[in-house]
């Protein structure tokens, strides 16, 4: 017999879901179910609240006051001139939920004597000895109910961040063997739904399930997302469990076969030693499908983050070679920043400094009101060769940095990046984080003495090498640096960077520096970065289209994460080979022709230009992301999915004006008796939607 709380939760996951999916216009559904839980930063009490919105020019909002972004400029701002103060009116905010999960089988809510934390088993990952932890019941779960806390110590009691120590264990887990197995229908797409929270913002959770054959399947859990990058608040996640690449025992083929016998939540496999923490778990359920229905409404609660009015000036592109026409294309796409090598051996000769070889570029940028992020690199034959290691050679590099700051102090310079990928043998022979930190310290001091307002970033670290970064930070030489450069390349979805950003920022700040993260280089090649078996070689139209989608999602990801600096790689293809990764990163071909990536960036700029960035919608189904811009009489949205495991049906209001795909094609919504909708799939790429306020 179900308890009242179980019946209440079943109602949440089941009856409302079926009713609202079947008839979106039902009273109380609000197009996605009842309830009035406020998003972070919103005001509760009643069905609506108010925010300030722009009716003509400028940007004002309740928790979204515009900000230039920490570390995003130097002498000569990189942000557009602030608009005139706007005329504002109050605007009612719709507090009703925009979506509900599909119907489910409840596994655990932790709120009754028969459904409690004590039913779960703690396991310290004994095959990798050293981990400590336990399970505890907590009373501050979702909506103030009970939940279970999985406590972990994978750092041998370390009070701070340290190098990885495998003797401290690899993971801990909380497991529940179901008292009664749950059958899975032949047409079901079994999906585990649960709410998670990690107050320390560093846990790497994963899920294990055991199927009817006794097979264990394991899946990563994307706890930190664009909408909850810190992971410190409760977050609903949905993990399709029908197939996994990590499995063992039973049928041992990675294919889930019902019924469901047990569920485990793990925390572990951290890239370094962290202080002890906890992973809180609530509302575990088995869904019939990962598919969801979401109602896009004109005015729902937004993120409580202060966003700048525009991303223009924050997003840039690395240029190795360029043409004036290519710079014009960048400007037309809203990309007003370039990142460029400033070669030491091309500036200093026999102790004399000349920057003449860069005059043409700086003149072209000035003419177009564009800014530059200079990379001060690499070695000099008169000062140590490939890398300056001695005190004298590093002082010589610092003088080069000082001269560069003085040379460009009256131009639009985003900052000076000291070296490039110093953790790579190609860039710094026998990479040495201590030697590099010494160089960085001297260069930063020299630049700031010459131009106190200049921004200095450490050379972008390739592949998020946390061991190198930690050793560099441990020198204590980064206290005078404004930003830590990272190059978070990956072949996975760009949105996965949300899981890396908070732990990296926490690591940097834990070492006594206020430096912020700058993404100074990251792109997607149309060869090797995507599956050639599916998309063909780097010049195949399918590969070019896929590259365009990933590049655009990378930009949208960094906008949602409020990154002060985000630089794409690369402006032009480096060559013409369809099977050379380095030849296929460009937004433009080697001859300067548009690739789909450039088309997508131009369409994004057109979709939001003239409007004010307000932030993202937090109340979205797992896998969906929505950014909003406000104009004088309308609103524009960018919507995209990051998962190919599900589809999301987006219900559109009657006030809809345009629906356009990222490549510029018009989308005709499907019309039914309950209204209009479009279906979002990851492979289709972002949509741009405008509607009246």
C-alpha positions in Angstrom: 0.0 0.0 0.0 1.4 3.4 -1.0 1.9 6.1 1.6 0.5 9.5 1.1 3.9 11.0 0.1 4.4 8.2 -2.5 1.0 8.9 -3.9 1.8 12.6 -4.1 5.1 11.9 -5.9 3.3 9.4 -8.2 0.9 12.2 -9.0 3.8 14.5 -9.8 5.5 12.0 -12.1 2.4 10.2 -13.5 -1.1 11.7 -13.7 -0.1 15.3 -14.3 2.4 14.2 -16.9 -0.1 12.1 -18.8 -2.8 14.7 -18.6 -0.7 17.6 -19.7 1.1 15.7 -22.5 -2.3 14.5 -23.9 -4.0 17.9 -23.6 -1.6 20.8 -23.2 -4.4 23.3 -22.7 -6.0 21.6 -19.6 -6.6 24.0 -16.8 -3.8 23.7 -14.2 -1.3 22.2 -16.6 0.2 25.4 -17.8 1.3 23.6 -20.8 3.6 21.4 -18.8 2.0 20.6 -15.4 1.0 22.4 -12.3 3.1 23.6 -9.4 4.6 27.0 -8.6 8.1 26.2 -7.4 10.2 29.3 -7.9 13.5 29.2 -9.8 16.6 30.5 -8.1 16.4 34.2 -7.7 12.6 34.4 -8.3 9.9 35.6 -5.9 7.4 33.1 -4.6 3.9 33.7 -3.4 1.0 33.5 -5.8 1.2 32.6 -9.5 3.2 35.5 -10.7 5.9 38.0 -9.8 7.3 40.9 -11.7 10.6 41.9 -13.3 11.8 45.1 -15.0 12.1 44.7 -18.8 13.3 47.0 -21.5 10.8 48.7 -23.8 13.4 50.7 -25.8 17.1 50.3 -25.8 19.4 49.5 -22.8 19.0 46.6 -20.4 17.5 46.4 -17.0 16.2 43.3 -15.2 15.6 42.2 -11.6 18.6 39.8 -11.2 20.3 40.4 -14.5 22.0 43.8 -14.3 24.5 44.0 -17.1 28.1 43.5 -16.3 31.2 43.8 -18.5 32.5 40.5 -17.2 35.5 40.1 -15.0 38.8 40.3 -16.8 37.3 41.0 -20.2 39.1 44.2 -21.1 42.1 46.5 -20.7 42.9 49.9 -21.9 40.2 50.6 -24.4 37.1 48.6 -23.6 36.2 45.5 -25.5 32.5 45.9 -24.8 30.1 48.0 -26.8 29.3 51.5 -25.5 26.6 51.4 -22.8 23.2 52.3 -24.2 21.0 55.1 -22.9 19.0 54.4 -19.8 15.9 52.4 -20.8 12.2 53.0 -20.2 11.0 50.1 -18.2 7.6 48.6 -17.3 6.7 45.8 -14.9 6.2 42.5 -16.6 4.3 39.6 -15.0 6.4 36.4 -14.6 4.7 33.1 -15.2 5.6 30.8 -12.3 3.9 27.7 -13.5 6.1 24.7 -14.3 7.1 24.5 -18.0 7.5 20.7 -18.1 7.0 17.5 -16.1 8.7 14.1 -16.5 7.0 11.2 -18.2 5.0 8.7 -16.2 7.3 6.7 -13.8 7.7 3.9 -11.3 8.9 5.4 -8.0 12.0 3.7 -6.6 12.8 6.0 -3.6 11.6 9.3 -2.0 13.2 8.6 1.4 10.1 10.1 3.2 8.6 7.1 4.9 9.6 4.3 7.3 9.4 1.8 4.5 11.2 4.0 2.0 14.2 5.4 4.0 17.9 6.0 3.7 18.6 3.0 5.9 17.4 0.7 3.1 20.4 1.8 1.0 23.8 0.2 1.4 27.1 2.1 1.5 30.1 0.6 -0.3 33.6 2.1 -0.2 34.8 0.7 -3.5 37.0 -1.8 -1.8 38.6 -3.1 -5.0 40.5 0.2 -4.8 41.2 0.5 -1.1 41.5 3.8 0.7 38.1 5.6 0.3 36.1 6.5 3.3 32.5 7.7 3.7 29.0 6.7 4.7 25.3 7.3 4.2 23.2 9.7 6.3 19.6 10.7 6.2 19.1 14.5 5.7 15.9 16.6 6.0 16.7 19.3 3.5 15.9 17.3 0.4 13.9 18.6 -2.6 11.0 20.7 -1.4 12.2 20.3 2.2 11.6 16.6 2.4 14.0 13.8 3.4 16.8 12.6 1.2 20.0 10.5 1.5 23.5 11.9 1.6 26.4 9.9 0.2 29.5 11.1 2.0 32.9 10.6 0.5 36.6 11.1 1.2 38.8 10.2 -1.7 41.7 12.4 -0.6 43.0 10.7 2.5 41.6 13.5 4.6 43.2 16.3 2.6 41.9 19.8 3.5 42.7 21.2 0.1 43.3 20.3 -3.5 46.2 18.1 -4.3 47.7 15.7 -6.8 45.8 12.5 -7.5 46.5 9.8 -4.9 45.3 6.4 -5.9 46.0 5.0 -2.4 43.0 7.1 -1.3 40.5 5.0 -3.2 38.6 5.6 -6.4 34.9 5.8 -5.5 32.1 5.2 -3.0 28.5 4.2 -3.7 25.0 4.1 -2.3 23.0 1.0 -3.5 19.4 -0.2 -3.3 18.5 -3.7 -4.2 14.8 -3.4 -5.0 12.5 -5.3 -2.7 10.4 -6.1 -5.9 11.9 -5.9 -9.4 10.3 -3.4 -11.8 9.2 -4.7 -15.1 10.2 -2.8 -18.3 7.7 -2.8 -21.2 8.8 -4.0 -24.6 8.2 -0.5 -26.0 9.7 1.4 -23.1 12.9 3.4 -23.2 14.0 2.7 -19.6 15.4 5.9 -18.0 16.4 6.5 -14.4 15.3 9.9 -13.0 16.8 11.4 -9.8 17.5 14.6 -8.1 21.1 15.3 -7.1 23.1 18.0 -5.2 26.8 18.4 -4.5 27.5 21.3 -2.2 31.2 21.2 -2.9 30.7 21.4 -6.6 33.4 18.8 -7.6 31.8 15.4 -7.4 31.8 13.2 -10.5 28.7 11.0 -10.0 27.8 7.9 -12.0 24.9 5.4 -12.1 24.9 1.7 -12.0 21.9 -0.5 -12.7 21.5 -4.3 -12.6 19.1 -5.8 -15.1 17.2 -9.1 -15.1 20.1 -11.1 -16.4 22.4 -9.9 -13.5 24.3 -7.6 -15.9 25.6 -4.4 -14.4 25.6 -1.3 -16.7 27.3 2.0 -15.7 26.6 5.5 -16.9 28.1 9.0 -16.2 25.7 11.5 -14.6 25.8 15.0 -15.9 25.3 16.8 -12.6 26.8 20.1 -13.5 25.0 21.5 -16.5 24.8 24.9 -18.1 21.8 25.7 -15.9 23.5 24.5 -12.7 27.3 24.7 -13.4 28.2 24.6 -9.7 26.1 21.5 -9.0 25.4 23.0 -5.5 21.7 23.2 -5.9 19.2 20.3 -6.5 19.3 19.2 -10.1 16.9 16.8 -11.9 18.8 14.4 -14.2 17.5 11.6 -16.5 19.8 8.8 -17.5 18.6 6.4 -20.3 19.8 3.0 -19.4 18.9 0.9 -22.4 22.5 0.6 -23.6 25.9 1.3 -22.2 29.6 1.0 -23.2 30.5 0.0 -19.7 29.1 -3.3 -18.5 30.0 -6.6 -16.9 28.5 -10.0 -15.9 25.0 -11.3 -16.9 24.5 -11.2 -20.6 27.6 -9.0 -20.8 26.6 -7.2 -24.0 25.8 -3.7 -22.7 22.0 -4.0 -23.5 19.6 -3.6 -20.6 17.0 -6.3 -20.3 14.3 -5.9 -17.7 13.3 -6.2 -15.1 15.3 -3.6 -13.1 16.8 -5.3 -10.0 19.0 -2.7 -8.4 20.2 0.9 -8.6 23.5 2.4 -7.3 24.8 6.0 -7.3 28.5 6.5 -7.2 30.8 9.4 -6.5 34.4 9.1 -7.6 37.1 8.9 -10.3 38.3 12.5 -9.5 41.2 13.8 -11.5 43.0 15.0 -8.3 42.6 14.8 -4.5 39.8 16.9 -3.2 38.5 17.7 0.3 35.8 15.3 1.6 32.3 16.1 0.5 28.8 14.7 0.0 26.5 13.8 -2.9 22.8 14.2 -1.9 20.2 12.0 -3.6 16.4 12.3 -3.8 13.4 11.2 -5.8 14.7 8.2 -7.6 12.4 6.8 -10.3 12.3 4.6 -13.4 10.7 6.4 -16.4 9.2 4.8 -19.4 11.0 7.2 -21.7 13.5 10.1 -21.7 11.4 12.1 -24.0 9.8 15.2 -22.6 7.4 18.0 -23.5 8.4 21.6 -22.8 6.3 24.8 -23.1 8.2 27.8 -24.3 6.6 30.8 -22.7 7.4 34.4 -23.1 8.2 35.2 -19.5 9.3 32.5 -17.0 11.8 32.9 -14.2 15.4 33.3 -15.5 18.8 32.6 -14.0 19.8 34.8 -11.2 23.2 35.6 -12.8 24.2 39.1 -13.9 24.8 38.8 -17.7 26.3 41.5 -19.9 23.8 42.9 -22.4 25.6 41.2 -25.3 28.2 38.5 -25.9 29.8 40.8 -28.6 33.4 41.6 -27.4 33.7 38.4 -25.4 33.7 35.9 -28.2 36.8 35.8 -30.5 38.6 33.7 -33.1 42.3 32.8 -33.4 43.9 34.0 -36.6 47.1 32.6 -37.9 46.6 34.1 -41.4 43.8 36.4 -42.4 42.5 38.6 -45.2 40.6 41.9 -44.8 37.5 40.2 -46.3 37.8 37.5 -43.6 37.9 40.2 -40.9 34.8 41.8 -42.4 33.0 38.4 -42.2 33.9 38.1 -38.6 32.6 41.6 -37.8 29.4 40.8 -39.7 28.9 37.7 -37.5 29.4 39.7 -34.3 32.9 38.4 -33.7 34.9 41.5 -32.8 37.9 39.9 -31.0 40.8 38.1 -32.6 43.6 36.2 -30.9 47.0 36.5 -32.6 50.6 35.4 -32.0 53.0 38.2 -31.2 56.3 36.4 -31.8 59.2 37.5 -29.7 61.8 36.7 -32.3 59.8 38.8 -34.8 59.9 41.9 -32.5 63.4 42.0 -31.0 66.6 41.9 -33.0 70.0 42.6 -31.4 68.2 44.3 -28.4 66.1 46.6 -30.7 62.3 46.3 -30.6 60.1 46.9 -33.6 56.4 45.9 -33.9 56.2 47.0 -37.6 55.3 43.5 -38.9 52.0 43.8 -37.0 51.1 47.3 -38.1 48.9 46.2 -40.9 46.8 44.0 -38.6 46.4 46.6 -35.9 45.4 49.2 -38.5 42.8 46.8 -39.9 41.4 46.0 -36.4 41.3 49.7 -35.5 39.4 50.5 -38.7 36.8 47.8 -37.8 36.6 48.7 -34.1 37.9 45.2 -33.2 40.0 44.1 -30.3 42.9 41.7 -30.0 44.2 39.1 -27.5 47.9 39.0 -28.0 49.8 35.7 -27.4 53.3 36.6 -26.3 55.4 33.6 -27.6 57.7 31.7 -28.3 61.4 31.4 -27.7 64.2 33.7 -29.0 67.6 32.5 -30.3 69.4 35.1 -28.3 67.6 34.3 -25.1 67.6 30.5 -24.4 66.2 29.3 -27.7 62.9 27.3 -27.5 62.1 28.3 -23.9 63.6 30.9 -21.6 64.8 29.0 -18.5 67.5 31.1 -16.9 66.8 34.2 -14.8 68.4 36.4 -17.4 66.5 34.9 -20.3 63.2 35.2 -18.4 64.0 38.8 -17.6 64.6 39.4 -21.3 61.1 37.9 -22.1 59.6 40.2 -19.4 61.1 43.2 -21.2 59.5 42.0 -24.4 56.2 41.8 -22.6 56.7 45.3 -21.2 57.4 46.7 -24.6 54.3 45.0 -26.1 52.1 46.5 -23.4 53.5 50.0 -24.0 53.2 49.6 -27.7 49.5 48.8 -27.6 48.4 50.6 -24.5 46.1 53.0 -26.5 44.6 50.3 -28.7 41.7 47.8 -28.0 43.6 45.0 -26.3 41.6 42.3 -24.4 44.8 41.1 -22.8 48.2 39.5 -23.1 48.4 35.7 -23.0 51.8 34.6 -21.8 52.9 31.7 -24.0 50.6 29.1 -25.6 50.1 25.5 -24.3 53.2 25.4 -22.1 52.3 21.9 -21.0 52.9 20.6 -24.5 56.4 19.4 -25.6 55.9 21.1 -29.0 55.5 24.5 -27.3 57.8 24.1 -24.3 60.4 21.3 -24.5 60.3 19.2 -21.4 57.3 21.0 -19.9 58.1 22.5 -16.5 55.2 24.2 -14.6 57.6 25.7 -12.1 59.8 27.3 -14.7 56.8 28.5 -16.6 55.2 30.0 -13.5 58.4 32.0 -12.9 58.3 33.3 -16.4 54.6 34.2 -16.0 55.2 36.0 -12.8 58.0 38.2 -14.3 56.0 38.9 -17.4 52.8 39.8 -15.5 54.7 42.2 -13.2 56.4 43.9 -16.2 53.1 44.4 -18.0 51.3 45.7 -15.0 54.1 48.1 -14.2 53.9 49.5 -17.7 50.1 49.5 -18.0 48.4 48.8 -14.7 45.0 48.3 -16.3 46.2 45.6 -18.8 45.0 42.1 -18.3 47.4 39.1 -18.2 46.4 35.5 -18.8 48.5 32.4 -18.3 49.2 30.5 -21.5 46.2 28.3 -22.3 46.7 24.8 -20.9 45.9 22.1 -23.4 43.5 19.3 -22.5 42.7 20.6 -19.1 45.9 19.2 -17.6 45.0 19.6 -13.9 48.3 18.1 -12.7 50.3 20.7 -14.6 47.9 23.5 -13.5 48.1 22.4 -9.8 51.9 22.3 -9.8 51.9 25.7 -11.5 49.5 27.1 -8.9 51.5 25.6 -6.0 54.4 27.9 -6.8 52.4 30.9 -5.6 53.5 32.9 -8.6 50.0 33.4 -10.1 48.7 36.0 -7.6 49.4 38.8 -10.1 47.7 37.1 -13.0 44.2 38.2 -14.1 43.1 35.0 -15.9 44.1 31.4 -16.2 43.9 30.3 -19.8 42.5 26.9 -20.7 42.0 25.1 -24.0 39.2 22.7 -23.3 39.2 20.8 -26.6 37.1 17.6 -26.6 35.4 15.3 -29.0 32.3 15.1 -26.8 29.5 17.6 -26.6 30.6 21.2 -25.8 28.1 21.4 -23.0 30.2 18.9 -21.0 32.6 21.8 -20.3 30.0 22.9 -17.6 31.2 19.9 -15.5 34.8 21.1 -15.7 34.5 24.8 -15.2 33.5 25.0 -11.5 36.1 22.5 -10.2 38.8 24.3 -12.2 37.7 27.7 -10.9 37.6 26.4 -7.4 41.1 24.9 -7.8 42.4 28.3 -9.0 40.8 30.2 -6.2 41.9 27.7 -3.5 45.5 28.7 -4.2 45.2 32.3 -3.3 44.5 34.0 -6.6 41.3 35.7 -7.9 42.1 34.9 -11.5 39.2 33.8 -13.6 39.1 31.2 -16.3 39.5 32.3 -19.9 38.8 29.9 -22.7 41.5 31.1 -25.1 41.3 28.4 -27.7 38.8 25.7 -28.5 37.2 24.6 -31.7 36.0 21.6 -33.6 37.6 20.1 -36.7 35.4 18.6 -39.4 37.8 15.6 -39.4 38.7 13.4 -36.4 36.7 15.5 -33.9 33.5 13.9 -35.3 32.8 10.4 -36.5 34.1 9.9 -40.0 32.1 6.7 -40.4 28.9 8.7 -40.0 29.8 12.1 -41.5 32.6 11.3 -44.0 35.9 13.2 -44.3 36.5 16.8 -43.4 35.1 18.2 -46.7 32.0 16.1 -46.7 28.8 18.3 -46.5 27.6 16.2 -43.6 30.9 16.8 -41.7 30.9 20.5 -42.4 27.3 20.7 -41.2 28.1 18.8 -38.0 31.1 21.0 -37.4 28.9 24.1 -37.7 26.4 22.7 -35.1 29.2 22.0 -32.6 30.9 25.3 -33.1 27.7 27.2 -32.6 26.9 25.1 -29.5 30.3 25.8 -28.1 29.6 29.6 -28.4 26.2 29.2 -26.8 27.7 27.1 -24.0 30.2 29.8 -23.1 27.5 32.5 -23.3 25.4 30.5 -20.8 28.4 30.0 -18.6 29.0 33.7 -18.6 32.6 33.2 -19.8 34.5 36.5 -19.9 36.6 35.3 -22.9 35.8 32.5 -25.3 38.0 32.1 -28.4 37.2 29.8 -31.3 39.9 28.0 -33.3 40.4 28.8 -36.2 39.5 31.6 -38.7 40.8 29.9 -41.9 41.4 26.3 -42.7 45.2 25.6 -42.5 45.2 23.6 -45.7 43.1 21.6 -48.2 43.5 18.0 -47.1 40.1 16.5 -46.1 41.8 13.9 -43.9 44.2 16.2 -41.9 42.6 17.4 -38.6 44.6 20.6 -38.6 43.4 21.5 -42.0 39.7 21.5 -41.0 39.2 23.8 -38.0 38.4 26.9 -40.0 35.2 28.9 -39.9 36.2 29.7 -43.5 37.9 27.6 -46.1 41.6 28.4 -46.9 40.3 30.6 -49.8 38.0 32.5 -47.5 34.6 30.9 -48.5 31.9 30.5 -45.8 31.6 27.1 -44.1 28.4 26.2 -42.2 30.1 27.3 -38.9 30.4 30.9 -40.1 26.8 30.8 -41.4 25.6 29.6 -38.0 27.5 32.4 -36.1 26.1 35.0 -38.5 22.6 33.7 -37.9 23.0 33.7 -34.1 24.2 37.3 -34.3 21.2 38.3 -36.5 18.8 36.5 -34.2 19.9 38.4 -31.1 21.3 41.7 -32.5 19.5 44.8 -31.2 18.2 42.8 -28.2 19.5 42.5 -24.6 20.8 39.2 -23.2 18.7 38.3 -20.2 20.1 34.8 -19.4 18.9 31.3 -19.5 15.8 29.5 -18.4 16.6 27.1 -15.5 13.4 25.1 -15.6 14.1 23.0 -18.7 14.0 19.2 -19.3 17.4 17.4 -19.1 19.3 18.0 -22.3 17.5 21.1 -23.4 19.0 24.6 -23.1 17.3 27.9 -23.7 18.8 31.4 -23.8 16.7 34.6 -24.0 17.2 38.1 -25.4 14.7 40.9 -25.0 13.9 43.6 -27.6 11.6 46.6 -27.3 8.5 44.6 -28.2 9.6 41.0 -28.6 11.8 38.3 -27.3 14.2 36.0 -29.0 15.3 32.6 -27.8 18.0 30.2 -28.8 17.1 26.6 -28.0 19.2 23.5 -28.5 19.6 19.9 -27.3 22.8 18.2 -26.2 21.5 14.6 -26.0 20.7 12.2 -28.9 19.1 9.8 -26.4 15.8 11.6 -26.4 13.6 14.1 -28.3 11.9 17.1 -26.7 8.6 18.4 -28.0 8.5 22.2 -27.6 5.0 23.7 -27.4 4.9 27.2 -28.9 2.6 30.1 -27.8 0.2 31.9 -30.1 2.4 35.0 -30.0 5.1 33.2 -32.0 6.6 35.2 -34.9 9.5 33.2 -36.4 11.1 29.8 -36.0 14.5 29.5 -37.8 17.1 26.8 -37.8 20.7 27.7 -37.1 21.5 27.4 -40.8 18.9 30.0 -41.7 16.1 27.7 -42.9 12.6 28.4 -41.8 10.9 25.8 -39.6 7.1 25.3 -39.9 5.7 24.2 -36.6 3.4 21.2 -36.5 -0.2 22.3 -35.8 -2.5 20.1 -33.7 -5.8 20.6 -31.8 -3.8 21.6 -28.8 -1.6 24.2 -30.5 1.7 24.3 -32.3 5.0 22.6 -31.6 8.4 21.7 -32.9 10.4 18.6 -32.0 14.0 19.2 -30.8 16.7 16.7 -31.6 20.4 17.0 -30.9 21.4 16.3 -34.5 19.3 19.1 -35.9 21.2 21.8 -34.1 20.0 25.1 -32.4 16.7 26.9 -33.2 16.1 30.6 -33.0 12.6 31.6 -32.0 11.0 35.1 -31.7 7.7 36.0 -30.1 5.8 39.0 -29.0 6.1 39.9 -25.3 
